Amino acid sequence: MLSRRRVFKRAAGVAAVGAAGGSLLSQTPALAATGAVRARQLTGQAGQALGTTVEPGAVAPAVVTLADAATIAVDASQGNDFRVTLGGNRTMGNPANPTDGQKITFQITQGSAGSATVTWGSAYSFATGLPQPTLSSTAGLTDLLAFIYNASKGKWLLAAYVTGFSATVVTQPTGTYRLFPATAGPAAPVSYSGPFTCGVVFSVTQGGCWLDGFWWWVCGSSQPTAAQKFALWCVYSTGANGTLIADGTVTSGTLTAGQWNYVKLSSAVPLAIGATYVAATGFTGSFPDTNGQYGSGGAYSAGIVNGPLTAYSDSTGTKASPFNGAQGVFTVASADPTANMPIYGSGADNFWMDLQVDTNPPTGTSYRLWPSYPTLPGHLDSDTAGYVLATEFQLSASCQLDNIWFYTAAGAGALPTRCAIWDVSSQTVVTGTDNTSPSWSGAAGSGWVSCSYSGVTLPAGDYKVAVYYGGGAEWYQATVNYWTSGPGASGITAGPLSAPDSSAATGPGQATYNAGSWAYPQTYSSGNGENYWVDAEVTPA
């Protein structure tokens, strides 16, 4: 039986809990139906009862979701189809208020721990030819048992059973990915009455990915089903600091108990390769929780990988997040996931937060190399010299130039005074792109700023997007080894836009510069694979 130990403590409204970290799993296995089918034609009194029972045509039996408990209470007057997900070894109570000849079925599903057993009450009767079945032992599998009540015997006679129905799987559209596409969460939540925000730490490993929305598991009973808010954060430092991504917030409608609930964003949010994100939700009350799944020895101690989507393990697992923080993160500071990013860990627990990543581009979308990456890890470079800094990119189709983007780190004393697109083959500036007095969208030190363009078409080809500052103040951020052994080591592709890594770039390599004056950038920084965070935004023409 799954231990439900809690390490949550409330003190002056602050969570006092241990932390953890991250890791990566090869793939969540899909559950498949196994098990045997056994049914017998009834004879004698049971058969006569079946033969004489009359039901109105086309009337669906009432479906009753049973509350999971040590002894599961059943009231036969409530319906005919009883369903329960087991959170541990249970006793099936004798049905109250039976009617002679009444037929009932049980749909019994194994919870996330699996291997739970059922002890049947004294009113259930099994025959030599149809003995008590052994239930499925795999999490998510469902067994169906049918009984008929014989009043003269005072017993519910087993009529048939089928074991091993596969878990209900939400069919994901092609090109979409989830962490738990075929795994049910726990049957019962952890009892809690205060505010709670929880989340999962994840990343994507290729460009051209979008967050479609969030998935949230609601237990069969005793968990809030009122509308709740979901949010997306981007982590940027070892101290688990993060920035809220404004477009990644949505509020659900009323939630449905006993299943996964999908909460779709109004517009898909583009995700950046190399960024670390937290998908979070907040509410007040009880929540799903399975102990230790993201830590050493747990089911997801190597994290979870599904296509380009990766969820990290706890720090005790084999694939910690880049910031070596917790997985299965939470905070009790607020029920609003936009107010506080969940950062604390509790024994590598899984709070059953999920999300949906999509590689199908939204209609009319624009493309960048680093979208939705509001605050970069690292810091401002102390160099005050003047440079042209550039990122090489390629277009596989003709595109409109929307913006040139530049990351101005906290503390920067100046913005670039010139920006343009250079053609690599001719080493000349593309007509209409040379802006000698750019009007940037933000101030120095404010993060990503853009200079907008209109009416400029870039044919398919090889280019460099470049910015220039003459020197005198600290003004740029550089990330070493980004294009050689970091996130850009295999290049980045997002639709028609791509950026080669250093080995695939035009000589001498990716992320070139020119010192001192405005000229074609063709100096490479000693093989360090530096990234100067100059980006282009384009829309297919």
KASUL-V348753 format. One record per residue. OMEGA is omega as a letter, one per 30 degrees, with the letter a starting at -180 (NA if undefined). Layout:
<<OMEGA> <OMEGA>>
This chain:
<<a> <l> <a> <l> <l> <l> <l> <l> <l> <l> <a> <l> <a> <l> <l> <a> <l> <a> <a> <a> <a> <l> <a> <a> <a> <l> <l> <a> <l> <l> <l> <a> <l> <l> <a> <l> <l> <l> <a> <l> <a> <l> <l> <a> <a> <l> <l> <a> <l> <a> <a> <l> <a> <l> <l> <a> <l> <l> <a> <l> <l> <l> <a> <l> <a> <l> <l> <a> <l> <l> <a> <a> <a> <l> <a> <a> <a> <a> <a> <a> <a> <a> <a> <l> <a> <l> <a> <l> <a> <l> <l> <a> <l> <a> <l> <l> <l> <l> <a> <a> <a> <l> <l> <l> <l> <l> <a> <a> <l> <l> <a> <l> <a> <l> <l> <a> <l> <l> <a> <l> <a> <a> <l> <a> <a> <a> <l> <a> <l> <a> <l> <a> <l> <a> <l> <a> <a> <l> <l> <l> <a> <l> <a> <l> <a> <l> <l> <a> <l> <a> <a> <l> <a> <a> <l> <a> <l> <a> <a> <l> <l> <a> <l> <l> <a> <l> <l> <a> <l> <a> <a> <l> <l> <l> <l> <a> <l> <l> <a> <a> <a> <a> <l> <l> <a> <a> <a> <a> <l> <a> <a> <a> <a> <l> <a> <l> <a> <a> <l> <a> <a> <l> <l> <a> <l> <l> <l> <l> <l> <l> <l> <a> <a> <l> <a> <l> <l> <a> <a> <l> <l> <l> <a> <l> <l> <l> <l> <a> <l> <a> <l> <l> <l> <a> <a> <l> <a> <l> <l> <l> <a> <l> <l> <l> <a> <a> <a> <a> <l> <l> <a> <l> <l> <a> <a> <a> <l> <a> <l> <l> <a> <l> <a> <l> <l> <l> <l> <a> <l> <a> <a> <l> <l> <l> <l> <a> <l> <l> <a> <l> <a> <a> <l> <l> <a> <a> <l> <a> <l> <a> <l> <a> <a> <a> <a> <a> <a> <a> <a> <a> <l> <a> <l> <l> <l> <a> <a> <a> <l> <l> <a> <l> <l> <a> <l> <l> <a> <l> <l> <l> <l> <a> <l> <a> <a> <l> <a> <a> <a> <l> <l> <a> <a> <l> <a> <a> <l> <a> <a> <l> <l> <a> <a> <l> <l> <l> <l> <a> <l> <l> <l> <l> <a> <a> <l> <l> <a> <l> <l> <a> <l> <l> <l> <a> <l> <a> <l> <l> <a> <l> <l> <l> <a> <a> <a> <l> <l> <a> <a> <l> <a> <a> <l> <a> <l> <a> <l> <l> <a> <l> <l> <l> <a> <l> <l> <l> <l> <a> <l> <l> <a> <a> <l> <a> <l> <l> <l> <a> <l> <a> <l> <a> <a> <l> <l> <a> <l> <l> <a> <l> <l> <l> <a> <a> <a> <a> <l> <l> <l> <a> <l> <a> <a> <l> <a> <l> <a> <l> <a> <a> <a> <a> <l> <l> <a> <a> <a> <l> <a> <l> <a> <l> <l> <l> <l> <l> <l> <l> <l> <a> <a> <a> <l> <l> <a> <l> <a> <l> <a> <l> <l> <l> <l> <a> <a> <l> <l> <l> <a> <l> <a> <a> <a> <a> <a> <a> <a> <a> <l> <a> <a> <l> <l> <a> <a> <a> <l> <l> <a> <l> <a> <a> <a> <a> <l> <a> <g> <l> <l> <l> <l> <l> <l> <a> <l> <a> <l> <l> <a> <a> <a> <l> <a> <a> <l> <l> <a> <l> <a> <l> <a> <l> <l> <a> <l> <l> <a> <l> <l> <a> <NA>>
